[in-house]
């Protein structure tokens, strides 16, 4: 079975959650996508980086979601979501995925 890097899942969760909410006009569906990806990532991060690493990465993931809202007012919604997705993916790779490889 192929292991999907948590960095890719984290980025897909943030981008996919936003896209789902925007195009369906159902914020709760976007939240479900965000939560599902976050749950998968948290499990992987705890396995590869321990509880402290997982907590830190989850804080970056959730903080990116929250931070994208005020950032979107300054640079636009898609650039904000893509920016925080790149930040979350980079952190996940540096802290967790690189160790697992």
N, C-alpha and C positions, 0 to 999 in steps of 0.2 A: 504494500500500500504506500502511495506517495504521500509524504508529509508536506503539507502546505505551510510555508513560513508564516509565523505570526505577524510579521511586518506587513505582508500582503493582506492578511485578513483584517488587521487593524485599519489599514488604508481603505480597504473595500468596505468596511463597516461604516466609516465616517462618510465616504463619498456615496456609498449605496444608501445609507440612511437618509442623507440629505436629498438625493435624487428621488428616492421613494416618496418622501414627504412632499417634495415639490410637485412631482408629476401626478401623484394620486390625490393631492390636496388632503391627505389624511396623515396628520402628524404622528398619530399613534402607530401607524404602519412603519414610518421612518424610525420611530423609537424602538420598535420591535427588531428591525434590522440592526440598528446600533447596539441594542442589548445582546442580541444573539452573537454578533461578532465579538463583543466585549467579553461575554462569558467564555467563548472558545479561547480567546487570547489569554484571559486571566488564568484559565486552567493550564495552558501551555507555559505561560510565564512562571507560574508557581512551580511547575515541574522542572523547568530549566534554570530558573534564577532564584528560586526560593521565595518565601513569603515577602521579604523586604523588596526584592527586585520586582515581584509581581505587583505589590502595592504601589511602588513608584511608577511603573509602566501604566498601571490602571489610572493613576492620578494624571499622567500625561494624556491618556486617551480621553478621559472624562473632561479634563481641563481643556483639551483641544475642542471638544464639542461645545463647551460653555464659552470658550474664548472666541470661537468662530462667529458668534452672534454679534458682539460689538465690533469685531474686526470687519465683518461684512458691511457695516455701515460706512466704513472708511475706504475699503478697496473693492467692494462688491462681493456677492455671495459665493460665486464659484471660486474666485481666487482665494477667498478666506478658507473655504472648505478644503481646497487642494493644498493650501499652505499648511494647515494644521494636520492634514492627512500625511503629508510628507514628513512633518516633524514627528508625529507619532510612529510612523513606519521606521524612520531613522533611529529613533530611540529603541524601538523593539528589536531592530537588527543589532544595534550596538550592545544592548544589555542581554538579550536572550538568544536570538537566532544564531548569532556568530558563535556562541558557546555550544549550541546544539549541533552545529555542522561538523 
